[in-house]
Amino acid sequence: MPTFYDTHAHLTYPDFASELPQLIERAKAAGISKIISIGTTVESSQQAIKLAEQYENVFAVVGWHPTDVMEAPDDVKTPLRELAKHPKVVAIGETGLDFYRLPSKNGGTSDDDLRYKKKQADVFQQQLELAAELGLNCVIHQRDVANDTSAFEAILEQMQPFASKVRGVFHCFAGTPEAMRRVVEMGSLVSFTGILTFKNGQNIRDTLAATPMDKFMLETDCPFLAPIPYRGKRNEPSYVKEISETAAQVKNCSLEELSAATCATAHAFFPKLK
């Protein structure tokens, strides 16, 4: 059976609390040999490390998510630095910019939006600096409102001074082939989720088709975005199997070729992924 990795899972979410051992076993049975659990705050990053210590095939990413920044301390770098020294912490993140969930959508003002965006940029900057300091790469969260690319443009601009030191993986990538090429030209990568399998996911399949074989990874983003035939249900790492089957069809390659390419890309991007 070809093996794959789930390079972006949220195993610390309460959705999985009652059955983590079974979930890990189901992933192994489906050929998903490594799982990377992503932190979104210092607390969830600490929890991800505990899971990595508990399960041999689980690794951790530590960071502060852009939609949680209003609860972030002024200095996120110091606590994350200590966590990132753990041997099973493979990257910094999930970090980036999210202009989709703005305060003005929930009764806030335009000034609230500006403060929110400024705090996101500051917390993102600290994590880019930390990644450069520690020789790690970043897991990037980017979300815009429909027909807008302002968060994407702002992320590229903020990452550019770090391009020689820090690579990013734009997780759950939903951009155009042109956007993908701009990411790749900067030395970074993209990653694809179960959206690849959706009936209305042709735009994502078109972008994957245009992406070089050594420039993308696969992920679930579980518990979200379960692939067909599980759409609408809770997602889990074993479902990378379904995502990989669709990806192989799109790339017109065998599962073995896809496994070799995506796993090699993951090891190159996450050097501590042993």
Secondary structure, DSSP 8 states (H G I E B T S, - for coil): ---EEEEEE-TTSGGGTT-HHHHHHHHHHTTEEEEEEE-SSHHHHHHHHHHHHH-TTEEEEE---GGGGGGS-S--HHHHHHHHTSTTEEEEEEEEEE-SS-GGGGT--HHHHHHHHHHHHHHHHHHHHHHHHHT--EEEEEE--TT--HHHHHHHHHHGGGTTT--EEE-S----HHHHHHHHHTT-EEEE-GGGGSTT-HHHHHHHHHS-TTSEEE---BTS---TTSTTS---GGGHHHHHHHHHHHHT--HHHHHHHHHHHHHHHSTT--
